[in-house]
Amino acid sequence: MHLIVDAHQDLAYNIVSFGRDYLRSVAETRQIEKNSDVIAHNGTTLLGWPEYQRGRVGIIFSTLFVPPNYKMLPSWETNVYHDFAEANRLYRDQIDIYHRLADEHPEKITLLRTTYDLDLHLVKWQNPVDGYEPPVGLVILMEGAEGIRTPDELEMWWSLGLRIIGLAWTGTRYCGGTFAPGPLTSAGRELLAAMADFNFTLDISHMDAEAALQALDFYPGPVIAGHANAAALLPNANSNRHLTDDVLHGIIAHDGVIGVVPFNRFLKADWQMGDPREQVTLELLIAHIDYICQIAGDARHVGFGSDFDGGFGMEMVPAEIDTIADLQKLVPLLAARGYTDKDIAAIFGQNFIDHLKRNLPSL
C-alpha cells in the first residue's frame, strides 16, 4: 500500500473539546462515545492509531484550531476565543498537547520539524520490519492565525515547531475567509512578509478567493491548500469555501499541493445530513483529484486533506469509508482512470512529502 500524508486533522481540538484519545482504535472510541453528545456534535470518529497503521497514514498535518466566538457556531461550542490574547493562550495549549504526545509516546507519535526528522521518519515507514509499527509523524499547522498577536511572535511559534500557517477560518484581521468575503488586509501583508523570513508554508484553505489571489501574488514562500476542493465541480454550493480555477492555477504556479476533502457536502453540494451516504461515492472524490490533475497537466499537485473528525464523522463521508484506512480503496479507482502507480503514490503522499523536503529547514 502507498504511504498516505493527510494534510489536515484537528487532533488537538478534538482532544480538548471531546476528550478523544487518538492512540485508541476507532472501535474503542466508538464504544466509549456510543449514545453520547459527542456523536451529535462531531459525528462518529474516523480516526485512531491502529487505523493509521492499517491505512499506512504515516504523516499528518495536525492543526492548532480554536473557533472565534462567532454567531454561526452551535450553542454547545464553548471552546472558543473572544480576543487575540485568548486565541494565543488556547493555541499554545494545543501545541503543548502535541509536544506531550511526542514526549510521552515516542513509539507512536513524533514531531516533524526538519528535513532530518522527516528523513529518519520515512526510513521507518519505507523499510517495514515484521511486528514493528512505526510512529505517526505530525507537522503542526495553525488554522486561522489569530493566535499570532503580532508578527514578532513568529520566532516563538517557529521554535515550538509550527511550520504551516493558514490566515483564515472565517474572516480574520488578516483576510477574508469562509462566510466572510474580503481582501488581504495590511495586517495580513505584514504577517506574510514576516512569515517569509522563516519560510513558513502558507495554507490558503478557508481564504476568500480575493484574499487568496492577493496572497499568491504577494507571498514569496511556499503555498498549499491543505483541505479544499474545486469550486468548478460544485457550481451550486453558494460558498466561498472552495477553490476557484484562478486560485488553483496560482497554487500550481507556486509548486503547491491541494489536499482534497472526502466530505459529502464538499463533493455533492446539495447533500444534507440524513441523506443516504450512498448518494456520495469515492468516484466524486476522484473527480476532484482528476480535475486538479488536468489543470496541472500532471499528478504532482494534489493529495489528501481529509479533515476527518473536523466537525463531521462517518455519517458524512462517502459510503465506502468507515475509517481513514479506507482511503486505500482509491488505488484501484485511480488506476481505472489511467493513473500509474507512480502517479498514485504521488497523490497518496509523495507530493506533500516532496513539499516538506523542499521547505522544511535542514536542522
LUMLOZA-446947 format. One record per residue (C-alpha): residue number from 1; residue in three letters; x, y, z. Coordinates in steps of 0.25 Angstrom, whole numbers, plus 5000, padded with zeros to 4 digits. Layout:
# LUMLOZA-446947
<rec seq="NUM" type="ALA" x="X" y="Y" z="Z"/>
...
# end
This chain:
# LUMLOZA-446947
<rec seq="1" type="MET" x="5000" y="5000" z="5000"/>
<rec seq="2" type="HIS" x="5004" y="5014" z="4997"/>
<rec seq="3" type="LEU" x="5009" y="5023" z="5009"/>
<rec seq="4" type="ILE" x="4998" y="5034" z="5012"/>
<rec seq="5" type="VAL" x="5000" y="5048" z="5016"/>
<rec seq="6" type="ASP" x="4988" y="5054" z="5022"/>
<rec seq="7" type="ALA" x="4989" y="5070" z="5021"/>
<rec seq="8" type="HIS" x="4978" y="5073" z="5031"/>
<rec seq="9" type="GLN" x="4973" y="5067" z="5044"/>
<rec seq="10" type="ASP" x="4968" y="5075" z="5056"/>
<rec seq="11" type="LEU" x="4974" y="5065" z="5066"/>
<rec seq="12" type="ALA" x="4977" y="5075" z="5078"/>
<rec seq="13" type="TYR" x="4963" y="5082" z="5076"/>
<rec seq="14" type="ASN" x="4956" y="5068" z="5078"/>
<rec seq="15" type="ILE" x="4965" y="5064" z="5090"/>
<rec seq="16" type="VAL" x="4961" y="5077" z="5097"/>
<rec seq="17" type="SER" x="4947" y="5078" z="5092"/>
<rec seq="18" type="PHE" x="4942" y="5064" z="5093"/>
<rec seq="19" type="GLY" x="4953" y="5056" z="5101"/>
<rec seq="20" type="ARG" x="4957" y="5047" z="5089"/>
<rec seq="21" type="ASP" x="4969" y="5039" z="5090"/>
<rec seq="22" type="TYR" x="4975" y="5036" z="5076"/>
<rec seq="23" type="LEU" x="4984" y="5026" z="5082"/>
<rec seq="24" type="ARG" x="4972" y="5017" z="5083"/>
<rec seq="25" type="SER" x="4965" y="5009" z="5072"/>
<rec seq="26" type="VAL" x="4953" y="5014" z="5065"/>
<rec seq="27" type="ALA" x="4945" y="5003" z="5070"/>
<rec seq="28" type="GLU" x="4949" y="5007" z="5085"/>
<rec seq="29" type="THR" x="4946" y="5021" z="5083"/>
<rec seq="30" type="ARG" x="4932" y="5018" z="5076"/>
<rec seq="31" type="GLN" x="4929" y="5009" z="5088"/>
<rec seq="32" type="ILE" x="4933" y="5019" z="5098"/>
<rec seq="33" type="GLU" x="4925" y="5030" z="5091"/>
<rec seq="34" type="LYS" x="4913" y="5021" z="5088"/>
<rec seq="35" type="ASN" x="4900" y="5029" z="5090"/>
<rec seq="36" type="SER" x="4907" y="5041" z="5095"/>
<rec seq="37" type="ASP" x="4906" y="5056" z="5091"/>
<rec seq="38" type="VAL" x="4920" y="5055" z="5084"/>
<rec seq="39" type="ILE" x="4913" y="5048" z="5073"/>
<rec seq="40" type="ALA" x="4902" y="5058" z="5071"/>
<rec seq="41" type="HIS" x="4913" y="5069" z="5072"/>
<rec seq="42" type="ASN" x="4924" y="5064" z="5064"/>
<rec seq="43" type="GLY" x="4920" y="5050" z="5057"/>
<rec seq="44" type="THR" x="4925" y="5036" z="5059"/>
<rec seq="45" type="THR" x="4940" y="5036" z="5059"/>
<rec seq="46" type="LEU" x="4948" y="5032" z="5047"/>
<rec seq="47" type="LEU" x="4962" y="5033" z="5053"/>
<rec seq="48" type="GLY" x="4971" y="5024" z="5062"/>
<rec seq="49" type="TRP" x="4985" y="5020" z="5063"/>
<rec seq="50" type="PRO" x="4983" y="5005" z="5059"/>
<rec seq="51" type="GLU" x="4975" y="5011" z="5047"/>
<rec seq="52" type="TYR" x="4987" y="5020" z="5043"/>
<rec seq="53" type="GLN" x="4995" y="5007" z="5043"/>
<rec seq="54" type="ARG" x="4985" y="4999" z="5035"/>
<rec seq="55" type="GLY" x="4984" y="5010" z="5025"/>
<rec seq="56" type="ARG" x="4999" y="5014" z="5025"/>
<rec seq="57" type="VAL" x="4995" y="5028" z="5029"/>
<rec seq="58" type="GLY" x="5010" y="5032" z="5032"/>
<rec seq="59" type="ILE" x="5009" y="5047" z="5033"/>
<rec seq="60" type="ILE" x="4998" y="5057" z="5038"/>
<rec seq="61" type="PHE" x="4998" y="5072" z="5037"/>
<rec seq="62" type="SER" x="4992" y="5073" z="5051"/>
<rec seq="63" type="THR" x="4985" y="5086" z="5054"/>
<rec seq="64" type="LEU" x="4984" y="5097" z="5064"/>
<rec seq="65" type="PHE" x="4970" y="5101" z="5063"/>
<rec seq="66" type="VAL" x="4960" y="5109" z="5072"/>
<rec seq="67" type="PRO" x="4948" y="5115" z="5066"/>
<rec seq="68" type="PRO" x="4945" y="5130" z="5069"/>
<rec seq="69" type="ASN" x="4933" y="5134" z="5077"/>
<rec seq="70" type="TYR" x="4925" y="5134" z="5064"/>
<rec seq="71" type="LYS" x="4910" y="5136" z="5062"/>
<rec seq="72" type="MET" x="4909" y="5124" z="5053"/>
<rec seq="73" type="LEU" x="4915" y="5114" z="5064"/>
<rec seq="74" type="PRO" x="4905" y="5104" z="5070"/>
<rec seq="75" type="SER" x="4901" y="5107" z="5084"/>
<rec seq="76" type="TRP" x="4909" y="5095" z="5090"/>
<rec seq="77" type="GLU" x="4922" y="5100" z="5085"/>
<rec seq="78" type="THR" x="4929" y="5106" z="5097"/>
<rec seq="79" type="ASN" x="4944" y="5104" z="5093"/>
<rec seq="80" type="VAL" x="4945" y="5118" z="5086"/>
<rec seq="81" type="TYR" x="4953" y="5130" z="5087"/>
<rec seq="82" type="HIS" x="4948" y="5144" z="5090"/>
<rec seq="83" type="ASP" x="4960" y="5152" z="5087"/>
<rec seq="84" type="PHE" x="4974" y="5151" z="5081"/>
<rec seq="85" type="ALA" x="4981" y="5148" z="5095"/>
<rec seq="86" type="GLU" x="4971" y="5137" z="5098"/>
<rec seq="87" type="ALA" x="4974" y="5131" z="5084"/>
<rec seq="88" type="ASN" x="4988" y="5131" z="5087"/>
<rec seq="89" type="ARG" x="4987" y="5124" z="5100"/>
<rec seq="90" type="LEU" x="4978" y="5113" z="5094"/>
<rec seq="91" type="TYR" x="4986" y="5111" z="5082"/>
<rec seq="92" type="ARG" x="4999" y="5110" z="5092"/>
<rec seq="93" type="ASP" x="4991" y="5100" z="5100"/>
<rec seq="94" type="GLN" x="4988" y="5091" z="5087"/>
<rec seq="95" type="ILE" x="5003" y="5092" z="5083"/>
<rec seq="96" type="ASP" x="5007" y="5087" z="5097"/>
<rec seq="97" type="ILE" x="4997" y="5075" z="5094"/>
<rec seq="98" type="TYR" x="5005" y="5071" z="5082"/>
<rec seq="99" type="HIS" x="5018" y="5072" z="5090"/>
<rec seq="100" type="ARG" x="5013" y="5064" z="5101"/>
<rec seq="101" type="LEU" x="5008" y="5053" z="5092"/>
<rec seq="102" type="ALA" x="5022" y="5052" z="5085"/>
<rec seq="103" type="ASP" x="5029" y="5053" z="5099"/>
<rec seq="104" type="GLU" x="5021" y="5042" z="5106"/>
<rec seq="105" type="HIS" x="5018" y="5033" z="5094"/>
<rec seq="106" type="PRO" x="5031" y="5034" z="5085"/>
<rec seq="107" type="GLU" x="5028" y="5020" z="5079"/>
<rec seq="108" type="LYS" x="5015" y="5025" z="5074"/>
<rec seq="109" type="ILE" x="5016" y="5040" z="5071"/>
<rec seq="110" type="THR" x="5027" y="5048" z="5066"/>
<rec seq="111" type="LEU" x="5028" y="5063" z="5062"/>
<rec seq="112" type="LEU" x="5034" y="5066" z="5049"/>
<rec seq="113" type="ARG" x="5041" y="5080" z="5049"/>
<rec seq="114" type="THR" x="5053" y="5078" z="5040"/>
<rec seq="115" type="THR" x="5057" y="5070" z="5028"/>
<rec seq="116" type="TYR" x="5066" y="5062" z="5037"/>
<rec seq="117" type="ASP" x="5053" y="5058" z="5045"/>
<rec seq="118" type="LEU" x="5046" y="5055" z="5032"/>
<rec seq="119" type="ASP" x="5057" y="5046" z="5026"/>
<rec seq="120" type="LEU" x="5058" y="5038" z="5039"/>
<rec seq="121" type="HIS" x="5043" y="5036" z="5040"/>
<rec seq="122" type="LEU" x="5042" y="5032" z="5025"/>
<rec seq="123" type="VAL" x="5052" y="5021" z="5027"/>
<rec seq="124" type="LYS" x="5043" y="5015" z="5038"/>
<rec seq="125" type="TRP" x="5031" y="5014" z="5028"/>
<rec seq="126" type="GLN" x="5038" y="5011" z="5016"/>
<rec seq="127" type="ASN" x="5046" y="4999" z="5022"/>
<rec seq="128" type="PRO" x="5036" y="4991" z="5029"/>
<rec seq="129" type="VAL" x="5040" y="4981" z="5040"/>
<rec seq="130" type="ASP" x="5031" y="4970" z="5044"/>
<rec seq="131" type="GLY" x="5024" y="4973" z="5057"/>
<rec seq="132" type="TYR" x="5029" y="4987" z="5057"/>
<rec seq="133" type="GLU" x="5018" y="4999" z="5056"/>
<rec seq="134" type="PRO" x="5025" y="5012" z="5052"/>
<rec seq="135" type="PRO" x="5021" y="5025" z="5059"/>
<rec seq="136" type="VAL" x="5012" y="5035" z="5052"/>
<rec seq="137" type="GLY" x="5019" y="5048" z="5049"/>
<rec seq="138" type="LEU" x="5012" y="5061" z="5052"/>
<rec seq="139" type="VAL" x="5015" y="5074" z="5044"/>
<rec seq="140" type="ILE" x="5008" y="5085" z="5052"/>
<rec seq="141" type="LEU" x="4999" y="5095" z="5045"/>
<rec seq="142" type="MET" x="4991" y="5107" z="5050"/>
<rec seq="143" type="GLU" x="4977" y="5108" z="5044"/>
<rec seq="144" type="GLY" x="4973" y="5123" z="5046"/>
<rec seq="145" type="ALA" x="4985" y="5132" z="5050"/>
<rec seq="146" type="GLU" x="4978" y="5140" z="5061"/>
<rec seq="147" type="GLY" x="4987" y="5133" z="5071"/>
<rec seq="148" type="ILE" x="4998" y="5141" z="5066"/>
<rec seq="149" type="ARG" x="4997" y="5154" z="5073"/>
<rec seq="150" type="THR" x="5008" y="5161" z="5065"/>
<rec seq="151" type="PRO" x="5018" y="5157" z="5055"/>
<rec seq="152" type="ASP" x="5029" y="5158" z="5065"/>
<rec seq="153" type="GLU" x="5023" y="5145" z="5071"/>
<rec seq="154" type="LEU" x="5026" y="5136" z="5059"/>
<rec seq="155" type="GLU" x="5040" y="5133" z="5064"/>
<rec seq="156" type="MET" x="5034" y="5127" z="5077"/>
<rec seq="157" type="TRP" x="5024" y="5119" z="5069"/>
<rec seq="158" type="TRP" x="5035" y="5114" z="5059"/>
<rec seq="159" type="SER" x="5043" y="5110" z="5071"/>
<rec seq="160" type="LEU" x="5031" y="5102" z="5076"/>
<rec seq="161" type="GLY" x="5030" y="5094" z="5063"/>
<rec seq="162" type="LEU" x="5020" y="5102" z="5056"/>
<rec seq="163" type="ARG" x="5022" y="5100" z="5041"/>
<rec seq="164" type="ILE" x="5009" y="5104" z="5033"/>
<rec seq="165" type="ILE" x="5000" y="5115" z="5035"/>
<rec seq="166" type="GLY" x="4986" y="5118" z="5030"/>
<rec seq="167" type="LEU" x="4982" y="5132" z="5031"/>
<rec seq="168" type="ALA" x="4967" y="5129" z="5031"/>
<rec seq="169" type="TRP" x="4956" y="5120" z="5036"/>
<rec seq="170" type="THR" x="4945" y="5130" z="5035"/>
<rec seq="171" type="GLY" x="4949" y="5145" z="5033"/>
<rec seq="172" type="THR" x="4961" y="5150" z="5042"/>
<rec seq="173" type="ARG" x="4968" y="5163" z="5043"/>
<rec seq="174" type="TYR" x="4978" y="5157" z="5033"/>
<rec seq="175" type="CYS" x="4968" y="5154" z="5022"/>
<rec seq="176" type="GLY" x="4954" y="5150" z="5017"/>
<rec seq="177" type="GLY" x="4950" y="5136" z="5020"/>
<rec seq="178" type="THR" x="4939" y="5125" z="5019"/>
<rec seq="179" type="PHE" x="4925" y="5132" z="5020"/>
<rec seq="180" type="ALA" x="4933" y="5146" z="5021"/>
<rec seq="181" type="PRO" x="4938" y="5150" z="5008"/>
<rec seq="182" type="GLY" x="4948" y="5161" z="5007"/>
<rec seq="183" type="PRO" x="4963" y="5164" z="5003"/>
<rec seq="184" type="LEU" x="4976" y="5162" z="5009"/>
<rec seq="185" type="THR" x="4978" y="5173" z="5019"/>
<rec seq="186" type="SER" x="4990" y="5182" z="5022"/>
<rec seq="187" type="ALA" x="4992" y="5173" z="5035"/>
<rec seq="188" type="GLY" x="4991" y="5161" z="5026"/>
<rec seq="189" type="ARG" x="5002" y="5166" z="5017"/>
<rec seq="190" type="GLU" x="5011" y="5170" z="5029"/>
<rec seq="191" type="LEU" x="5009" y="5155" z="5035"/>
<rec seq="192" type="LEU" x="5012" y="5149" z="5021"/>
<rec seq="193" type="ALA" x="5025" y="5157" z="5020"/>
<rec seq="194" type="ALA" x="5029" y="5153" z="5033"/>
<rec seq="195" type="MET" x="5026" y="5138" z="5030"/>
<rec seq="196" type="ALA" x="5034" y="5139" z="5018"/>
<rec seq="197" type="ASP" x="5047" y="5141" z="5027"/>
<rec seq="198" type="PHE" x="5045" y="5127" z="5033"/>
<rec seq="199" type="ASN" x="5039" y="5121" z="5020"/>
<rec seq="200" type="PHE" x="5026" y="5117" z="5027"/>
<rec seq="201" type="THR" x="5017" y="5110" z="5017"/>
<rec seq="202" type="LEU" x="5004" y="5118" z="5015"/>
<rec seq="203" type="ASP" x="4991" y="5109" z="5015"/>
<rec seq="204" type="ILE" x="4981" y="5117" z="5007"/>
<rec seq="205" type="SER" x="4969" y="5108" z="5011"/>
<rec seq="206" type="HIS" x="4958" y="5116" z="5016"/>
<rec seq="207" type="MET" x="4963" y="5129" z="5010"/>
<rec seq="208" type="ASP" x="4953" y="5136" z="5001"/>
<rec seq="209" type="ALA" x="4957" y="5136" z="4987"/>
<rec seq="210" type="GLU" x="4960" y="5151" z="4986"/>
<rec seq="211" type="ALA" x="4970" y="5149" z="4998"/>
<rec seq="212" type="ALA" x="4976" y="5136" z="4993"/>
<rec seq="213" type="LEU" x="4979" y="5142" z="4979"/>
<rec seq="214" type="GLN" x="4985" y="5155" z="4986"/>
<rec seq="215" type="ALA" x="4993" y="5146" z="4995"/>
<rec seq="216" type="LEU" x="4998" y="5137" z="4984"/>
<rec seq="217" type="ASP" x="5003" y="5150" z="4977"/>
<rec seq="218" type="PHE" x="5010" y="5155" z="4990"/>
<rec seq="219" type="TYR" x="5015" y="5143" z="4997"/>
<rec seq="220" type="PRO" x="5029" y="5138" z="4992"/>
<rec seq="221" type="GLY" x="5029" y="5126" z="5001"/>
<rec seq="222" type="PRO" x="5023" y="5112" z="4999"/>
<rec seq="223" type="VAL" x="5008" y="5110" z="4998"/>
<rec seq="224" type="ILE" x="4998" y="5099" z="4999"/>
<rec seq="225" type="ALA" x="4983" y="5098" z="5001"/>
<rec seq="226" type="GLY" x="4983" y="5087" z="5011"/>
<rec seq="227" type="HIS" x="4968" y="5083" z="5011"/>
<rec seq="228" type="ALA" x="4960" y="5089" z="4999"/>
<rec seq="229" type="ASN" x="4952" y="5084" z="4987"/>
<rec seq="230" type="ALA" x="4950" y="5090" z="4973"/>
<rec seq="231" type="ALA" x="4939" y="5101" z="4972"/>
<rec seq="232" type="ALA" x="4936" y="5097" z="4958"/>
<rec seq="233" type="LEU" x="4931" y="5084" z="4961"/>
<rec seq="234" type="LEU" x="4921" y="5090" z="4972"/>
<rec seq="235" type="PRO" x="4914" y="5101" z="4964"/>
<rec seq="236" type="ASN" x="4902" y="5101" z="4973"/>
<rec seq="237" type="ALA" x="4910" y="5101" z="4986"/>
<rec seq="238" type="ASN" x="4907" y="5116" z="4988"/>
<rec seq="239" type="SER" x="4920" y="5117" z="4997"/>
<rec seq="240" type="ASN" x="4934" y="5123" z="4996"/>
<rec seq="241" type="ARG" x="4940" y="5111" z="5003"/>
<rec seq="242" type="HIS" x="4944" y="5104" z="4990"/>
<rec seq="243" type="LEU" x="4956" y="5107" z="4981"/>
<rec seq="244" type="THR" x="4953" y="5115" z="4968"/>
<rec seq="245" type="ASP" x="4961" y="5111" z="4956"/>
<rec seq="246" type="ASP" x="4969" y="5124" z="4957"/>
<rec seq="247" type="VAL" x="4973" y="5120" z="4971"/>
<rec seq="248" type="LEU" x="4976" y="5106" z="4967"/>
<rec seq="249" type="HIS" x="4985" y="5111" z="4955"/>
<rec seq="250" type="GLY" x="4992" y="5121" z="4965"/>
<rec seq="251" type="ILE" x="4995" y="5109" z="4975"/>
<rec seq="252" type="ILE" x="5000" y="5101" z="4964"/>
<rec seq="253" type="ALA" x="5009" y="5112" z="4959"/>
<rec seq="254" type="HIS" x="5015" y="5113" z="4973"/>
<rec seq="255" type="ASP" x="5018" y="5098" z="4972"/>
<rec seq="256" type="GLY" x="5008" y="5096" z="4983"/>
<rec seq="257" type="VAL" x="4999" y="5084" z="4986"/>
<rec seq="258" type="ILE" x="4984" y="5083" z="4989"/>
<rec seq="259" type="GLY" x="4978" y="5073" z="4999"/>
<rec seq="260" type="VAL" x="4964" y="5069" z="4994"/>
<rec seq="261" type="VAL" x="4954" y="5067" z="5005"/>
<rec seq="262" type="PRO" x="4945" y="5054" z="5005"/>
<rec seq="263" type="PHE" x="4933" y="5061" z="5012"/>
<rec seq="264" type="ASN" x="4920" y="5059" z="5005"/>
<rec seq="265" type="ARG" x="4916" y="5073" z="5005"/>
<rec seq="266" type="PHE" x="4929" y="5077" z="4998"/>
<rec seq="267" type="LEU" x="4926" y="5066" z="4988"/>
<rec seq="268" type="LYS" x="4911" y="5068" z="4985"/>
<rec seq="269" type="ALA" x="4907" y="5082" z="4989"/>
<rec seq="270" type="ASP" x="4892" y="5078" z="4991"/>
<rec seq="271" type="TRP" x="4895" y="5067" z="5000"/>
<rec seq="272" type="GLN" x="4890" y="5069" z="5014"/>
<rec seq="273" type="MET" x="4891" y="5061" z="5028"/>
<rec seq="274" type="GLY" x="4881" y="5050" z="5028"/>
<rec seq="275" type="ASP" x="4882" y="5048" z="5013"/>
<rec seq="276" type="PRO" x="4887" y="5034" z="5009"/>
<rec seq="277" type="ARG" x="4902" y="5032" z="5009"/>
<rec seq="278" type="GLU" x="4901" y="5024" z="4997"/>
<rec seq="279" type="GLN" x="4898" y="5037" z="4989"/>
<rec seq="280" type="VAL" x="4912" y="5041" z="4990"/>
<rec seq="281" type="THR" x="4923" y="5031" z="4986"/>
<rec seq="282" type="LEU" x="4938" y="5031" z="4984"/>
<rec seq="283" type="GLU" x="4937" y="5034" z="4970"/>
<rec seq="284" type="LEU" x="4933" y="5048" z="4973"/>
<rec seq="285" type="LEU" x="4946" y="5050" z="4981"/>
<rec seq="286" type="ILE" x="4953" y="5044" z="4969"/>
<rec seq="287" type="ALA" x="4946" y="5055" z="4960"/>
<rec seq="288" type="HIS" x="4953" y="5066" z="4969"/>
<rec seq="289" type="ILE" x="4966" y="5059" z="4968"/>
<rec seq="290" type="ASP" x="4965" y="5057" z="4953"/>
<rec seq="291" type="TYR" x="4961" y="5072" z="4951"/>
<rec seq="292" type="ILE" x="4973" y="5077" z="4958"/>
<rec seq="293" type="CYS" x="4982" y="5068" z="4951"/>
<rec seq="294" type="GLN" x="4976" y="5072" z="4937"/>
<rec seq="295" type="ILE" x="4978" y="5087" z="4941"/>
<rec seq="296" type="ALA" x="4993" y="5084" z="4945"/>
<rec seq="297" type="GLY" x="4996" y="5075" z="4934"/>
<rec seq="298" type="ASP" x="5001" y="5064" z="4943"/>
<rec seq="299" type="ALA" x="4999" y="5057" z="4957"/>
<rec seq="300" type="ARG" x="5009" y="5066" z="4965"/>
<rec seq="301" type="HIS" x="4999" y="5076" z="4971"/>
<rec seq="302" type="VAL" x="4989" y="5068" z="4978"/>
<rec seq="303" type="GLY" x="4988" y="5060" z="4991"/>
<rec seq="304" type="PHE" x="4978" y="5057" z="5003"/>
<rec seq="305" type="GLY" x="4974" y="5067" z="5013"/>
<rec seq="306" type="SER" x="4963" y="5058" z="5020"/>
<rec seq="307" type="ASP" x="4958" y="5068" z="5031"/>
<rec seq="308" type="PHE" x="4953" y="5055" z="5037"/>
<rec seq="309" type="ASP" x="4947" y="5058" z="5051"/>
<rec seq="310" type="GLY" x="4947" y="5073" z="5047"/>
<rec seq="311" type="GLY" x="4932" y="5075" z="5050"/>
<rec seq="312" type="PHE" x="4927" y="5063" z="5043"/>
<rec seq="313" type="GLY" x="4929" y="5048" z="5045"/>
<rec seq="314" type="MET" x="4926" y="5035" z="5038"/>
<rec seq="315" type="GLU" x="4912" y="5039" z="5035"/>
<rec seq="316" type="MET" x="4916" y="5050" z="5026"/>
<rec seq="317" type="VAL" x="4927" y="5043" z="5017"/>
<rec seq="318" type="PRO" x="4925" y="5035" z="5004"/>
<rec seq="319" type="ALA" x="4919" y="5021" z="5006"/>
<rec seq="320" type="GLU" x="4931" y="5013" z="5004"/>
<rec seq="321" type="ILE" x="4939" y="5020" z="5016"/>
<rec seq="322" type="ASP" x="4937" y="5014" z="5030"/>
<rec seq="323" type="THR" x="4951" y="5019" z="5035"/>
<rec seq="324" type="ILE" x="4963" y="5026" z="5030"/>
<rec seq="325" type="ALA" x="4969" y="5013" z="5026"/>
<rec seq="326" type="ASP" x="4959" y="5012" z="5015"/>
<rec seq="327" type="LEU" x="4966" y="5023" z="5007"/>
<rec seq="328" type="GLN" x="4974" y="5012" z="5001"/>
<rec seq="329" type="LYS" x="4961" y="5008" z="4993"/>
<rec seq="330" type="LEU" x="4964" y="5019" z="4984"/>
<rec seq="331" type="VAL" x="4976" y="5012" z="4978"/>
<rec seq="332" type="PRO" x="4968" y="5003" z="4968"/>
<rec seq="333" type="LEU" x="4959" y="5015" z="4965"/>
<rec seq="334" type="LEU" x="4970" y="5024" z="4961"/>
<rec seq="335" type="ALA" x="4977" y="5012" z="4953"/>
<rec seq="336" type="ALA" x="4964" y="5010" z="4946"/>
<rec seq="337" type="ARG" x="4965" y="5025" z="4941"/>
<rec seq="338" type="GLY" x="4979" y="5022" z="4935"/>
<rec seq="339" type="TYR" x="4987" y="5027" z="4947"/>
<rec seq="340" type="THR" x="5000" y="5020" z="4948"/>
<rec seq="341" type="ASP" x="5006" y="5014" z="4961"/>
<rec seq="342" type="LYS" x="5016" y="5026" z="4962"/>
<rec seq="343" type="ASP" x="5004" y="5036" z="4960"/>
<rec seq="344" type="ILE" x="4996" y="5029" z="4971"/>
<rec seq="345" type="ALA" x="5008" y="5029" z="4980"/>
<rec seq="346" type="ALA" x="5010" y="5044" z="4978"/>
<rec seq="347" type="ILE" x="4995" y="5047" z="4981"/>
<rec seq="348" type="PHE" x="4995" y="5038" z="4993"/>
<rec seq="349" type="GLY" x="5007" y="5045" z="5000"/>
<rec seq="350" type="GLN" x="5019" y="5047" z="4991"/>
<rec seq="351" type="ASN" x="5014" y="5061" z="4987"/>
<rec seq="352" type="PHE" x="5013" y="5066" z="5001"/>
<rec seq="353" type="ILE" x="5026" y="5059" z="5005"/>
<rec seq="354" type="ASP" x="5033" y="5066" z="4993"/>
<rec seq="355" type="HIS" x="5027" y="5079" z="4998"/>
<rec seq="356" type="LEU" x="5033" y="5077" z="5012"/>
<rec seq="357" type="LYS" x="5046" y="5073" z="5007"/>
<rec seq="358" type="ARG" x="5047" y="5086" z="4999"/>
<rec seq="359" type="ASN" x="5042" y="5095" z="5010"/>
<rec seq="360" type="LEU" x="5046" y="5089" z="5024"/>
<rec seq="361" type="PRO" x="5059" y="5094" z="5030"/>
<rec seq="362" type="SER" x="5070" y="5084" z="5030"/>
<rec seq="363" type="LEU" x="5072" y="5085" z="5045"/>
# end
